[in-house]
Amino acid sequence: MTALPAPRTPDPMAAPALDWGVLGTGWIAERFIASVRRHTRQRFTAVASRNAARAEEFAARHGITRGYGSYEELVAAADVDVVYVATEHTAHLACARLALEAGKHASWSRSRSA
């Protein structure tokens, strides 16, 4: 064999675009949004924080349509298809459960040290 086979990984730009909501407004949320936007066609339509002003400021800074002052409001939004949990690790389970119980898909990152 003189060459590796062609990759079978689908092109992320070919995936259907979904409307994402983000729970949390910290450093990880910023990095996640930047990376997803750089490599896919996904859209961010909402962000939530326990502080409405912080959520609205984050939304404005990142070109996101709405900022919510509670996680419950975001998971109830009809135009959010999937929720990214960007809260502190100790809140991941509760936030993921909240999203799933609202009928949303949920995603989060696992700490590399875990």
C-alpha positions as CSV (number, residue, x, y, z in Angstrom):
1,M,0.0,0.0,0.0
2,T,1.5,3.3,-1.0
3,A,-1.2,5.7,0.3
4,L,-3.8,5.9,3.0
5,P,-7.4,5.4,2.0
6,A,-9.6,8.4,1.5
7,P,-11.2,9.6,4.7
8,R,-14.8,8.5,5.3
9,T,-15.6,11.3,7.6
10,P,-18.6,13.4,6.4
11,D,-18.0,17.0,5.6
12,P,-19.3,19.0,8.5
13,M,-20.4,21.8,6.1
14,A,-22.8,19.2,4.5
15,A,-24.7,18.5,7.7
16,P,-28.1,20.1,8.0
17,A,-28.0,23.3,9.9
18,L,-29.7,23.2,13.4
19,D,-30.7,26.0,15.7
20,W,-28.5,25.9,18.9
21,G,-29.1,27.3,22.3
22,V,-26.2,27.6,24.8
23,L,-26.6,27.3,28.5
24,G,-23.8,29.4,30.0
25,T,-21.8,32.5,29.0
26,G,-18.3,31.7,30.0
27,W,-15.0,31.0,28.2
28,I,-16.0,27.5,27.0
29,A,-19.2,28.8,25.5
30,E,-17.2,31.5,23.5
31,R,-14.7,28.9,22.2
32,F,-17.5,26.4,21.3
33,I,-19.5,29.0,19.3
34,A,-16.4,30.2,17.5
35,S,-15.3,26.7,16.5
36,V,-18.7,25.6,15.4
37,R,-19.2,28.7,13.3
38,R,-15.8,28.3,11.8
39,H,-16.3,24.6,10.8
40,T,-20.0,24.1,10.2
41,R,-23.2,25.8,9.0
42,Q,-24.9,25.5,12.5
43,R,-26.8,28.5,13.8
44,F,-26.9,29.9,17.4
45,T,-30.3,31.4,18.2
46,A,-30.3,31.7,22.0
47,V,-28.1,31.8,25.0
48,A,-29.0,31.6,28.7
49,S,-27.4,32.7,32.0
50,R,-28.7,32.9,35.5
51,N,-28.3,36.7,34.9
52,A,-30.5,38.1,32.1
53,A,-28.2,41.1,31.6
54,R,-25.2,38.9,31.2
55,A,-27.1,36.7,28.7
56,E,-28.2,39.7,26.6
57,E,-24.7,41.1,26.6
58,F,-23.2,37.8,25.5
59,A,-25.9,37.4,22.8
60,A,-25.2,40.9,21.4
61,R,-21.4,40.3,21.4
62,H,-21.7,37.0,19.6
63,G,-24.5,37.8,17.1
64,I,-27.1,35.5,18.8
65,T,-30.7,36.4,18.5
66,R,-31.9,36.1,22.1
67,G,-30.5,36.1,25.6
68,Y,-32.5,34.5,28.4
69,G,-32.2,35.0,32.2
70,S,-33.0,31.4,33.0
71,Y,-32.1,28.0,31.6
72,E,-35.7,26.9,31.7
73,E,-36.7,29.7,29.3
74,L,-34.1,28.6,26.8
75,V,-35.0,24.9,26.8
76,A,-38.7,25.9,26.3
77,A,-37.9,28.0,23.2
78,A,-39.6,26.4,20.2
79,D,-36.9,27.5,17.8
80,V,-34.0,25.8,19.7
81,D,-33.3,22.3,18.3
82,V,-30.2,21.4,20.4
83,V,-28.7,22.7,23.6
84,Y,-25.0,23.0,24.3
85,V,-24.3,22.8,28.1
86,A,-21.5,25.2,28.8
87,T,-22.0,25.6,32.6
88,E,-19.6,24.6,35.3
89,H,-19.1,20.8,35.4
90,T,-21.0,20.3,38.6
91,A,-24.1,21.6,36.8
92,H,-23.8,19.5,33.6
93,L,-26.1,16.7,34.8
94,A,-28.9,19.0,35.9
95,C,-28.7,21.2,32.8
96,A,-28.5,18.2,30.4
97,R,-31.5,16.6,32.1
98,L,-33.4,19.9,31.9
99,A,-32.8,20.0,28.1
100,L,-33.6,16.4,27.6
101,E,-36.8,16.6,29.6
102,A,-37.9,19.6,27.4
103,G,-37.5,17.3,24.4
104,K,-34.2,18.9,23.2
105,H,-31.1,17.2,22.0
106,A,-28.2,18.0,24.4
107,S,-24.4,18.2,24.0
108,W,-21.6,19.0,26.4
109,S,-17.8,18.7,26.6
110,R,-16.1,16.3,29.0
111,S,-13.1,17.7,30.9
112,R,-9.9,16.2,29.6
113,S,-8.7,15.6,33.1
114,A,-11.8,13.5,34.0
